[in-house]
Each structure stands twice: as structure tokens, then as C-alpha cells.
Amino acid sequence: SLLPKIYQNCVQKLKDELIEITNAAITTDHWTDDIHKNSYQSFTLHYLDRNFNLVSKCIGIYEFS
């Protein structure tokens, strides 16, 4: 029961950060697991924070069947 609370806390924190973002870029990556042969696609958001530091956040990883 603790994991869903941690997850929701992280989601809310990310939403609070992203509400201030005016410009961003998204990159994707696709790979296949060598052991199980499962394919995945990930999406990463990149933006500059208030101090002009580059921030990268993984916003999703999805399995392809």
C-alpha cells in the first residue's frame, strides 16, 4: 500500500514542476530485451529549469508485444 502513495507523490511533484515549463523537447528510444525478447519504447522530457540547468525526466516506458 506504500508504493501507490509514493507513485502519486512523484506524479504530483512532476506535474507541479511541469506547470512552469514553457519550452521542452521529447526524445524517444526503442530497444529489445536480449533475454526475454520484449520490445520497449521510452519517452524522455528535456527542459531548462529556472537556473538554466538541463533537466531530463522519463515520462513513460511502454512494452510492445
CYANA upper distance limits for C-alpha pairs under 8 A (distance plus 0.5 A):
  1 SER  CA      5 LYS  CA      7.64
  2 LEU  CA      6 ILE  CA      6.90
  3 LEU  CA      7 TYR  CA      6.59
  4 PRO  CA      8 GLN  CA      6.60
  5 LYS  CA      9 ASN  CA      6.64
  6 ILE  CA     10 CYS  CA      6.74
  7 TYR  CA     11 VAL  CA      6.69
  8 GLN  CA     12 GLN  CA      6.62
  9 ASN  CA     13 LYS  CA      6.66
 10 CYS  CA     14 LEU  CA      6.67
 11 VAL  CA     15 LYS  CA      6.69
 12 GLN  CA     16 ASP  CA      6.65
 13 LYS  CA     17 GLU  CA      6.83
 14 LEU  CA     18 LEU  CA      6.58
 15 LYS  CA     19 ILE  CA      6.65
 16 ASP  CA     20 GLU  CA      8.02
 17 GLU  CA     21 ILE  CA      7.80
 21 ILE  CA     47 TYR  CA      7.92
 21 ILE  CA     49 ASP  CA      8.36
 23 ASN  CA     47 TYR  CA      7.14
 24 ALA  CA     45 LEU  CA      7.28
 24 ALA  CA     46 HIS  CA      6.11
 24 ALA  CA     47 TYR  CA      5.20
 24 ALA  CA     48 LEU  CA      8.23
 25 ALA  CA     45 LEU  CA      6.32
 25 ALA  CA     46 HIS  CA      5.68
 25 ALA  CA     47 TYR  CA      7.08
 26 ILE  CA     43 PHE  CA      7.09
 26 ILE  CA     44 THR  CA      5.99
 26 ILE  CA     45 LEU  CA      5.08
 26 ILE  CA     46 HIS  CA      6.65
 27 THR  CA     43 PHE  CA      6.31
 27 THR  CA     44 THR  CA      5.79
 27 THR  CA     45 LEU  CA      7.15
 27 THR  CA     46 HIS  CA      8.37
 28 THR  CA     41 GLN  CA      7.37
 28 THR  CA     42 SER  CA      5.95
 28 THR  CA     43 PHE  CA      5.15
 28 THR  CA     44 THR  CA      6.84
 29 ASP  CA     41 GLN  CA      6.13
 29 ASP  CA     42 SER  CA      5.75
 29 ASP  CA     43 PHE  CA      7.32
 30 HIS  CA     39 SER  CA      7.72
 30 HIS  CA     40 TYR  CA      6.11
 30 HIS  CA     41 GLN  CA      4.95
 30 HIS  CA     42 SER  CA      7.01
 31 TRP  CA     39 SER  CA      6.19
 31 TRP  CA     40 TYR  CA      5.97
 31 TRP  CA     41 GLN  CA      7.21
 32 THR  CA     37 LYS  CA      6.30
 32 THR  CA     38 ASN  CA      5.97
 32 THR  CA     39 SER  CA      4.71
 32 THR  CA     40 TYR  CA      6.71
 33 ASP  CA     37 LYS  CA      5.39
 33 ASP  CA     38 ASN  CA      5.73
 33 ASP  CA     39 SER  CA      6.80
 33 ASP  CA     40 TYR  CA      8.43
 34 ASP  CA     38 ASN  CA      8.35
 38 ASN  CA     63 GLU  CA      7.56
 38 ASN  CA     64 PHE  CA      7.53
 38 ASN  CA     65 SER  CA      7.49
 39 SER  CA     63 GLU  CA      6.30
 39 SER  CA     64 PHE  CA      5.71
 39 SER  CA     65 SER  CA      7.41
 40 TYR  CA     61 ILE  CA      7.18
 40 TYR  CA     62 TYR  CA      6.01
 40 TYR  CA     63 GLU  CA      4.93
 40 TYR  CA     64 PHE  CA      6.19
 41 GLN  CA     61 ILE  CA      6.15
 41 GLN  CA     62 TYR  CA      5.77
 41 GLN  CA     63 GLU  CA      6.99
 41 GLN  CA     64 PHE  CA      7.93
 42 SER  CA     58 CYS  CA      7.93
 42 SER  CA     59 ILE  CA      8.28
 42 SER  CA     60 GLY  CA      6.09
 42 SER  CA     61 ILE  CA      4.73
 42 SER  CA     62 TYR  CA      6.83
 43 PHE  CA     58 CYS  CA      6.53
 43 PHE  CA     59 ILE  CA      6.22
 43 PHE  CA     60 GLY  CA      5.79
 43 PHE  CA     61 ILE  CA      7.00
 44 THR  CA     56 SER  CA      7.03
 44 THR  CA     57 LYS  CA      6.02
 44 THR  CA     58 CYS  CA      4.80
 44 THR  CA     59 ILE  CA      6.10
 44 THR  CA     60 GLY  CA      7.72
 45 LEU  CA     56 SER  CA      6.05
 45 LEU  CA     57 LYS  CA      5.68
 45 LEU  CA     58 CYS  CA      6.79
 45 LEU  CA     59 ILE  CA      7.12
 46 HIS  CA     54 LEU  CA      7.45
 46 HIS  CA     55 VAL  CA      6.11
 46 HIS  CA     56 SER  CA      4.95
 46 HIS  CA     57 LYS  CA      7.06
 47 TYR  CA     54 LEU  CA      6.33
 47 TYR  CA     55 VAL  CA      5.88
 47 TYR  CA     56 SER  CA      7.18
 48 LEU  CA     52 PHE  CA      5.45
 48 LEU  CA     53 ASN  CA      5.78
 48 LEU  CA     54 LEU  CA      5.18
 48 LEU  CA     55 VAL  CA      6.37
 49 ASP  CA     53 ASN  CA      5.93
 49 ASP  CA     54 LEU  CA      7.12
 49 ASP  CA     55 VAL  CA      7.19
